C-alpha cells in the first residue's frame, strides 16, 4: 500500500438482523470516511460456534476468511448491541475464533475501536465494558478514548442509516483516533 492510499478498516457488527442498527452505524461510517480510510464490513452470518477441535488445518472456511480479513486490515471497528448486560454472543464467538492461537492470533497488536448501541438510555455501556475487556485479553490495541455508546439508537436510524449529526460526528472523531493509533504504529522507531 502506498503512503497516500487510505487505511483499510474492517467493521464487525454484533448483529445479523436485517434491520440491525449496529450494521447501519458501520455502513453509515463507511460512507462518511471520504478518502481517509476504507471501512469494509465483514458479515458474521456463517461463523460456526467456536470449537477448539476445528483449529489448525480443520479451521472452517468462514473462520479462515474472518482471520484473513483481520490480518489484511490496518484496524478494526466493532459495533454491538447490548444483550443481558453484555456484547452479543455472535461477536463474542467471532472474537473467540479470531483470538486463536493464543498470543499469536491476527488480533495481536491490531488497533481496535469499540462502539455499542442500544434503544436504552445507557447506550450499551455494559456491553462496551465487556467487549473492551475481551479485546484487551485478545491482545488488541484498544484505542484509548471516551466510550462510543449510542443511546436511543432506534430514533437515530432512518432507512438503514445513522442520521443523527452529533452521533455521526462523535463516531467519526473516534475513527480519527483509531487512524492516529495506526499512524503511530507505522512510525519508524527512533
C-alpha distance (Angstrom), angle and dihedral (degrees) to the residues before:
residue distance angle dihedral
X1 . . .
X2 3.78 . .
X3 3.79 121.8 .
X4 3.81 90.3 -108.0
X5 3.81 95.7 49.8
X6 3.79 116.2 105.3
X7 3.75 121.1 -103.1
X8 3.79 116.3 -98.0
X9 3.78 111.2 -125.5
X10 3.78 124.6 -175.9
X11 3.80 118.2 -147.6
X12 3.80 121.6 -154.8
X13 3.79 119.9 -171.1
X14 3.77 119.5 -156.8
X15 3.80 91.2 -145.1
X16 3.79 132.5 66.3
X17 3.81 96.2 -172.1
X18 3.80 113.1 130.3
X19 3.83 89.1 -123.7
X20 3.81 95.7 38.8
X21 3.79 112.2 163.6
X22 3.81 89.4 -156.1
X23 3.79 92.5 55.5
X24 3.82 88.5 45.7
X25 3.81 90.2 54.4
X26 3.80 92.5 50.9
X27 3.82 92.6 44.8
X28 3.81 90.7 50.9
X29 3.79 92.2 49.7
X30 3.81 90.6 48.8
X31 3.80 88.3 56.8
X32 3.82 94.3 46.1
X33 3.81 99.6 50.8
X34 3.78 95.5 85.9
X35 3.78 111.0 -170.7
X36 3.80 95.9 -27.0
X37 3.80 94.9 90.2
X38 3.76 145.2 -20.2
X39 3.80 113.7 -118.2
X40 3.80 113.3 -163.1
X41 3.79 121.1 -174.3
X42 3.78 118.6 -135.6
X43 3.83 112.6 -154.4
X44 3.80 115.6 -134.5
X45 3.83 95.8 -161.2
X46 3.81 95.2 111.2
X47 3.81 100.5 41.4
X48 3.83 106.4 117.8
X49 3.81 123.3 -142.2
X50 3.79 111.2 -75.5
X51 3.80 113.3 -90.0
X52 3.80 119.1 172.4
X53 3.83 89.2 -156.7
X54 3.82 86.7 71.9
X55 3.80 98.7 55.3
X56 3.79 123.4 114.1
X57 3.81 115.7 16.3
X58 3.82 91.8 0.0
X59 3.81 94.2 58.2
X60 3.83 109.0 139.9
X61 3.84 111.9 -112.1
X62 3.85 94.3 -117.9
X63 3.82 89.8 54.1
X64 3.80 90.9 46.8
X65 3.84 88.4 52.4
X66 3.82 91.4 49.4
X67 3.79 92.6 50.7
X68 3.82 91.1 47.2
X69 3.82 91.0 50.3
X70 3.81 90.2 51.2
X71 3.79 91.7 48.2
X72 3.81 92.0 48.9
X73 3.81 93.9 49.7
X74 3.79 127.3 87.3
X75 3.79 92.5 -145.4
X76 3.80 144.5 -5.6
X77 3.80 132.2 -120.8
X78 3.80 116.7 -164.6
X79 3.80 125.8 -170.1
X80 3.80 120.5 179.3
X81 3.77 139.9 168.5
X82 3.77 120.1 -125.0
X83 3.80 115.7 -109.6
X84 3.82 117.6 -177.4
X85 3.82 92.0 -20.4
X86 3.80 93.6 -50.2
X87 3.78 143.7 81.0
X88 3.76 119.0 -83.0
X89 3.79 117.5 -76.7
X90 3.80 87.7 -129.3
X91 3.81 92.5 62.3
X92 3.81 93.7 40.0
X93 3.81 89.0 52.8
X94 3.82 91.6 50.6
X95 3.81 90.5 49.4
X96 3.81 90.6 49.3
X97 3.82 89.7 55.5
X98 3.80 94.1 42.9
X99 3.81 93.3 48.8
X100 3.80 92.4 65.3
X101 2.95 131.8 134.9
X102 3.77 91.3 41.3
X103 3.82 114.6 -118.0
X104 3.83 91.4 7.4
X105 3.80 104.2 57.2
X106 3.81 126.3 126.4
X107 3.82 87.1 -105.1
X108 3.80 93.1 64.1
X109 3.82 109.4 114.1
X110 3.82 91.5 -9.6
X111 3.82 110.8 144.4
X112 3.79 109.0 -118.7
X113 3.79 137.5 -173.3
X114 3.79 121.1 -163.1
X115 3.79 126.7 -155.7
X116 3.79 132.7 173.7
X117 3.77 134.8 -168.2
X118 3.76 134.6 -165.9
X119 3.78 139.6 168.5
X120 3.83 85.3 -126.8
X121 3.79 127.1 87.5
X122 3.83 97.8 -104.1
X123 3.81 94.3 56.8
X124 3.78 96.2 -134.7
X125 3.81 96.0 -55.0
X126 3.81 92.3 155.8
X127 3.80 91.5 51.5
X128 3.79 88.2 48.0
X129 3.80 90.8 55.6
X130 3.80 91.9 49.0
X131 3.80 92.9 47.5
X132 3.81 90.8 47.5
X133 3.81 90.1 53.5
X134 3.82 92.5 47.9
X135 3.80 92.4 49.0
X136 3.81 91.3 50.1
X137 3.82 90.5 49.0
X138 3.81 87.9 51.5
X139 3.83 88.6 54.9
X140 3.81 94.9 -114.5
X141 3.80 117.8 154.3
X142 3.78 97.0 -117.1
X143 3.80 110.0 -157.6
X144 3.81 108.6 -113.2
X145 3.81 106.0 -130.4
X146 3.78 142.1 109.3
X147 3.80 112.5 -57.9
X148 3.78 118.1 -91.9
X149 3.79 101.3 -137.2
X150 3.79 117.2 158.1
X151 3.79 113.5 -155.0
X152 3.79 123.8 -165.2
X153 3.78 88.6 18.0
X154 3.79 98.1 166.4
X155 3.82 90.6 65.4
X156 3.82 89.6 51.6
X157 3.82 96.9 55.9
X158 3.80 122.7 81.1
X159 3.81 123.9 176.0
X160 3.80 92.4 -13.8
X161 3.80 96.3 -49.7
X162 3.79 135.5 99.4
X163 3.80 105.7 -112.5
X164 3.81 105.1 172.9
X165 3.82 104.5 110.4
X166 3.81 96.3 -154.3
X167 3.80 92.1 50.3
X168 3.80 92.2 47.4
X169 3.82 90.4 50.6
X170 3.82 92.0 49.3
X171 3.82 91.8 48.8
X172 3.81 91.5 48.6
X173 3.82 89.8 50.8
X174 3.80 87.4 54.1
X175 3.80 90.9 51.3
X176 3.81 88.6 50.0
X177 3.81 87.2 55.9
X178 3.81 89.1 50.9
X179 3.81 91.1 50.5
X180 3.81 90.2 49.2
X181 3.81 89.1 53.2
X182 3.81 89.6 51.9
X183 3.81 90.7 49.1
X184 3.79 89.9 49.8
X185 3.80 91.0 53.8
X186 3.80 91.1 49.8
X187 3.81 94.5 54.3
X188 3.76 113.7 110.4
X189 3.78 114.4 -110.7
X190 3.80 112.9 -99.0
